[in-house]
């Protein structure tokens, strides 16, 4: 049910998507691989792990939503669709979580919705686990995800991919290019239940988790830098900023972090999460409890980015495992 296609042919397929779409994928910059817009020949499609996920193409770190001038408001024009290549199964699961957060509630985010609806997502299976990864402990398959339009898996040997499509949009895109016109759909697979994360009982009440472990001890080494939130593929906290230049005011949406002291600071001066331990507890419970209760999805995909990048070596998996042990 799969087709093996030479890597050079697949890159030609990517090139054929222009100019209708922008192209983005993992690009190497020194020792770091990160998702950027670029040319097909620039994309790193081996088993190198990217520093960050492709979340920014759907939820930019800074985006202008609307402008005000002379009493008139004008929305920003729709961005050109983007074809993102090389998203790992953990990144794809993160997009599923983000979609649930932004689109499944009472209010939908039109900016996220239009970017995802008009784009193309091409997944890339992992060959092996990376340091700090624990996607399997969260019920994910590092070689498969159904939350993409096209899925690549490196074939044995160099320079070829097994390619399948998982959506009508993916099938249509492949059919338009002669070298990929005969690609078959992915075989049906049984989904994995993510209802329990690392054995944690998500049915517990919020306050029960507050006293299960010593949060002061758990967060003792934390520097409050916010690195974990900025590289996380599912973190979605933001703030609005109005900036005026040359008589034109732009309203911007910018990423924020629950690890910053001012994130929950009230106008009165009161801060309900004044301590670093309280903020770290919020981060863990938000991912493993609050989002799961609100959307049915655990807001952690075990990608390991926060584990690899934390300057003091805090491991969220270990924290959740300590909660699990405390429940027994």
ABEGO torsion letter per residue (X at the ends): XBBBBBAAAAAAAAAAAOAABBBBBBBBBEABBBBBBBBAAABBABABBBABBAAAAABBABBBABBBBGGBBBBBBBBBBBBBBGBBAAAAAAAAAAAAAAAABABBBAAAAAAAAABBBBBBBBABBBBGBAAAAAGBBAABBABBABBBBBBBEBGBBBBBBABAAAAAAAAABAAAAABBBBBBBBBBBAABBGGBBAABBAAAAAAABBAAAAAAABAGAGAAAAABAABABBBBBBBBBGGBBBBBBBBBBAABAAAABBAAGBBABABAAAAAAAAAAAAAAAAAAAAGBBABAGAGAAAAABAAGBBAAAAAAAAAAAAX
